[in-house]
Amino acid sequence: MSDPQLNSPIFVTGIERSGSSIIARIMNHCGAFTGSVTDMYENIQIKKLLDSYYDSLGVDKRGQWPLPDPKKLIIPTNWKQKIEDTLINKSYNGTTPWMLKGSRICQTWPIWHYAFPNARWIIVRRRPGDVVNSCLKTGYMKAFKTPEEWLNWIHVHEKIFVEMIQAGVNCKQIWPERMVYGDYQQVRETVDWVELKWDENLIDIIEPLMWNSKQRTEKRKE
């Protein structure tokens, strides 16, 4: 299938606990096709494909530790076709961009860049200290127990982001924390960049979530 929309997906990725779920939620609300997704906006069928791929690499399929080495990845056979078949089976009609969200996408970025060179990547960022605090408090983040270990893990991802940019991946970095303080400019620009339509009603949906985040941030500063 050579549909331009099919070949130009939106990849929402970043370090776990950075806010990629709310960015994916915004993109979905603005029209991006996701197919069947989890509560964290990960495509269920493609998540299973990645689980199998991570198992074949002998790395942590949660995307925590150990991680795959992007420089040593083998492109899975018919990877692009498998992804497209999954979308078509979920009634994707090609009238709007499709989106895939997940931290493991950046960890395996070469296979995605090879399959979809025209993809638009949204790299979600958050201050390392805030990511560390979130990892320490989140039950399913079990790979490490100390701030130092999580910080090293974050640095591995930041190195990956640099490699992606240097390789010419078409990406845009976004900081969701700005929305906590009422600054929606960056997310609006990102919605335009991926050729979706901003919906003013989004602010009413997002603000309660951002308010909870703001309360947690201010509480840590007390």
C-alpha positions as CSV (number, residue, x, y, z in Angstrom):
1,M,0.0,0.0,0.0
2,S,1.6,3.3,-1.1
3,D,-0.8,5.7,0.6
4,P,1.1,8.9,1.7
5,Q,-0.6,8.8,5.1
6,L,0.3,5.2,5.6
7,N,4.0,6.0,4.9
8,S,4.1,9.1,7.1
9,P,3.1,8.0,10.6
10,I,3.4,10.0,13.8
11,F,5.7,8.3,16.3
12,V,5.3,9.6,19.9
13,T,8.2,8.4,22.1
14,G,10.5,9.4,24.9
15,I,11.9,8.2,28.2
16,E,9.3,6.3,30.2
17,R,7.5,8.6,32.7
18,S,8.1,11.7,30.6
19,G,4.5,12.5,29.7
20,S,4.2,10.8,26.3
21,S,0.8,9.3,27.1
22,I,-0.8,12.8,27.4
23,I,0.9,13.9,24.2
24,A,-0.5,10.8,22.5
25,R,-3.9,11.5,23.9
26,I,-3.8,15.0,22.5
27,M,-2.7,13.7,19.0
28,N,-5.5,11.1,19.1
29,H,-8.1,13.8,20.1
30,C,-6.9,16.0,17.2
31,G,-7.5,13.2,14.7
32,A,-4.6,10.7,14.6
33,F,-5.6,7.1,14.1
34,T,-4.3,4.7,16.8
35,G,-6.3,1.5,16.4
36,S,-7.0,-0.4,19.6
37,V,-4.8,0.9,22.4
38,T,-4.0,0.4,26.1
39,D,-4.7,2.9,28.8
40,M,-1.3,4.3,28.0
41,Y,-2.2,4.8,24.3
42,E,0.1,1.9,23.1
43,N,-1.3,0.0,20.1
44,I,-2.2,-3.4,21.5
45,Q,-1.3,-5.5,18.4
46,I,2.0,-3.6,17.7
47,K,2.9,-3.9,21.4
48,K,2.7,-7.7,21.0
49,L,5.0,-7.5,17.9
50,L,7.5,-5.5,19.9
51,D,7.2,-7.9,22.9
52,S,8.2,-10.8,20.6
53,Y,11.0,-8.8,19.0
54,Y,12.5,-7.9,22.4
55,D,12.3,-11.5,23.5
56,S,14.2,-12.5,20.3
57,L,16.9,-9.9,21.3
58,G,17.1,-11.3,24.8
59,V,16.4,-7.9,26.4
60,D,13.8,-6.6,28.8
61,K,10.5,-6.4,26.9
62,R,9.3,-3.7,29.4
63,G,11.9,-1.4,27.9
64,Q,13.7,-1.0,31.2
65,W,16.9,-3.0,31.5
66,P,18.7,-4.4,29.7
67,L,18.0,-2.4,26.6
68,P,18.6,-3.2,23.0
69,D,21.7,-1.7,21.4
70,P,20.4,0.5,18.5
71,K,23.7,0.0,16.6
72,K,23.3,-3.8,16.7
73,L,19.7,-4.2,15.7
74,I,18.7,-6.6,12.9
75,I,15.8,-5.4,10.8
76,P,13.0,-7.9,11.4
77,T,11.7,-9.6,8.2
78,N,8.7,-7.8,6.7
79,W,8.5,-5.4,9.6
80,K,6.8,-2.6,7.6
81,Q,4.3,-5.1,6.1
82,K,3.5,-6.5,9.5
83,I,2.8,-3.0,10.9
84,E,0.7,-2.0,7.9
85,D,-1.3,-5.3,8.0
86,T,-2.1,-4.6,11.7
87,L,-3.4,-1.1,10.8
88,I,-5.4,-2.4,7.9
89,N,-7.0,-5.1,10.0
90,K,-8.0,-2.4,12.5
91,S,-9.9,-0.5,9.7
92,Y,-7.4,2.3,9.0
93,N,-8.8,4.1,6.0
94,G,-5.8,6.5,5.3
95,T,-7.8,9.7,5.6
96,T,-5.8,10.9,8.6
97,P,-2.2,10.2,9.9
98,W,-1.8,7.2,12.0
99,M,0.1,7.3,15.3
100,L,2.2,4.9,17.3
101,K,3.2,5.7,20.9
102,G,5.8,4.0,23.1
103,S,9.2,4.4,24.8
104,R,10.5,1.3,23.0
105,I,10.1,3.0,19.6
106,C,13.1,5.3,20.4
107,Q,15.0,2.3,21.8
108,T,14.6,0.5,18.4
109,W,14.5,3.6,16.3
110,P,16.7,2.2,13.4
111,I,14.1,-0.4,12.5
112,W,11.3,2.2,12.5
113,H,13.3,4.7,10.5
114,Y,14.2,2.0,8.0
115,A,10.5,1.0,7.6
116,F,9.1,4.5,7.7
117,P,11.7,7.1,6.6
118,N,9.0,9.7,6.2
119,A,7.7,9.4,9.8
120,R,7.4,12.4,12.0
121,W,8.8,11.8,15.5
122,I,7.6,13.5,18.6
123,I,10.2,13.1,21.3
124,V,8.7,13.9,24.6
125,R,11.1,15.4,27.2
126,R,11.1,15.9,30.9
127,R,13.7,17.1,33.4
128,P,15.8,14.1,34.5
129,G,15.2,14.7,38.2
130,D,11.5,14.6,37.7
131,V,11.8,11.4,35.7
132,V,13.9,9.8,38.4
133,N,11.4,10.8,41.1
134,S,8.5,9.4,39.0
135,C,10.4,6.1,38.4
136,L,11.1,5.6,42.1
137,K,7.4,6.1,42.9
138,T,5.9,4.0,40.0
139,G,5.3,0.3,40.8
140,Y,6.0,-1.1,37.4
141,M,9.3,0.7,37.1
142,K,11.3,-2.1,38.7
143,A,14.6,-2.2,36.9
144,F,16.5,-0.1,39.5
145,K,16.2,1.1,43.0
146,T,18.4,4.1,43.3
147,P,18.3,7.6,41.8
148,E,21.8,7.1,40.4
149,E,20.8,4.0,38.5
150,W,17.7,5.6,37.0
151,L,19.8,8.7,36.1
152,N,22.2,6.5,34.1
153,W,19.3,4.9,32.4
154,I,18.0,8.3,31.4
155,H,21.4,9.3,30.0
156,V,21.3,6.2,27.8
157,H,18.0,7.5,26.3
158,E,19.4,11.0,25.9
159,K,22.3,9.6,23.9
160,I,19.8,7.8,21.7
161,F,18.0,11.1,21.0
162,V,21.3,12.6,19.9
163,E,22.0,9.7,17.6
164,M,18.5,10.0,16.0
165,I,19.0,13.7,15.3
166,Q,22.4,13.1,13.9
167,A,21.1,10.4,11.6
168,G,18.6,12.9,10.1
169,V,15.4,11.5,11.7
170,N,12.6,14.0,11.2
171,C,11.8,14.8,14.9
172,K,10.5,17.5,17.1
173,Q,11.1,17.7,20.9
174,I,8.3,18.7,23.2
175,W,8.1,19.4,26.9
176,P,4.6,18.7,28.3
177,E,5.4,20.4,31.6
178,R,4.9,23.7,29.9
179,M,1.2,22.9,29.8
180,V,1.2,22.6,33.6
181,Y,1.6,26.4,33.7
182,G,-0.9,27.1,30.9
183,D,1.6,27.3,28.0
184,Y,0.1,25.4,25.1
185,Q,2.1,27.0,22.3
186,Q,4.5,24.2,21.8
187,V,1.9,21.5,21.7
188,R,-0.2,23.6,19.3
189,E,2.8,23.9,17.0
190,T,3.4,20.2,17.2
191,V,-0.2,19.4,16.3
192,D,0.2,21.7,13.2
193,W,3.5,20.1,12.4
194,V,2.0,16.6,12.1
195,E,-0.9,18.0,10.0
196,L,-3.6,17.5,12.6
197,K,-6.2,20.1,13.7
198,W,-6.0,21.7,17.1
199,D,-9.2,21.6,19.1
200,E,-9.8,24.4,21.6
201,N,-11.9,22.1,23.7
202,L,-8.7,20.1,24.4
203,I,-7.7,22.6,27.1
204,D,-10.8,21.7,29.2
205,I,-9.8,18.1,28.9
206,I,-6.1,18.6,29.6
207,E,-6.2,21.2,32.4
208,P,-7.5,18.9,35.2
209,L,-4.7,16.4,34.4
210,M,-2.2,19.3,34.4
211,W,-3.6,20.6,37.7
212,N,-2.9,17.3,39.4
213,S,0.7,17.4,38.0
214,K,1.1,21.0,39.2
215,Q,0.0,20.1,42.7
216,R,2.5,17.2,42.8
217,T,5.3,19.5,41.5
218,E,4.6,22.2,44.1
219,K,4.3,19.7,46.9
220,R,7.9,18.4,46.1
221,K,9.2,22.0,46.3
222,E,7.7,22.6,49.8
